[in-house]
């Protein structure tokens, strides 16, 4: 079993899931703005067999008073 591609894949999944460092809310600078809150920003998968499909759901909340528009997500 070749574990290197699996490690790269799991690392990629974890990096794509990182939106902010830690669970934080970022209040907007003015009244009536969206406030993004991410409860969990990373996830570590348990070891799996090569070829298994992995998934994890990250919850992003808007705690502000107007719509939160997420236009782009990038990896770091």
C-alpha positions in Angstrom: 0.0 0.0 0.0 1.4 3.4 -1.1 0.6 5.8 1.7 2.3 8.9 0.3 -0.5 9.9 -2.2 -3.0 9.4 0.7 -1.0 11.7 3.0 -0.9 14.3 0.3 -4.6 14.0 -0.3 -5.5 14.3 3.4 -3.1 17.2 3.8 -4.8 18.9 0.8 -8.2 18.4 2.3 -7.1 19.8 5.6 -5.5 22.9 4.0 -8.6 23.6 1.9 -10.7 23.6 5.0 -8.7 26.2 6.8 -10.6 29.5 6.6 -9.2 31.2 9.6 -6.7 30.3 12.4 -8.9 28.8 15.2 -12.6 29.2 15.9 -13.2 32.9 15.7 -15.8 35.5 14.8 -14.8 38.6 12.9 -17.1 41.5 13.6 -17.5 44.0 10.7 -16.3 47.6 11.0 -19.8 49.1 10.7 -23.4 48.4 11.8 -25.5 46.1 9.7 -22.7 44.0 8.3 -22.1 40.3 7.9 -20.1 38.5 10.7 -18.5 35.3 9.7 -18.1 32.6 12.4 -16.3 29.3 11.8 -16.6 26.7 14.6 -14.0 24.2 13.4 -11.3 25.2 10.9 -9.3 22.0 10.7 -10.0 18.3 10.7 -7.6 15.4 11.0 -8.8 12.2 9.3 -8.0 8.8 10.8 -5.8 6.5 8.8 -7.7 4.9 5.9 -7.0 2.4 3.1 -5.9 3.6 -0.2 -8.9 4.4 -2.5 -11.3 5.2 0.3 -13.3 8.4 -0.1 -13.1 10.9 2.7 -15.4 13.9 3.5 -16.0 16.3 6.2 -18.4 19.2 6.6 -17.3 22.5 7.9 -20.0 24.9 9.2 -19.8 28.6 8.4 -22.3 30.8 10.1 -23.3 34.4 9.5 -23.9 36.1 12.8 -24.4 39.5 11.3 -27.6 41.3 10.1 -27.1 41.2 6.4 -26.2 38.5 3.8 -22.7 37.0 4.0 -21.4 36.3 0.5 -18.5 34.0 0.2 -17.1 34.6 -3.3 -13.8 32.6 -3.1 -12.1 30.0 -1.0 -8.4 29.4 -1.3 -5.9 27.0 0.3 -2.9 28.3 2.3 
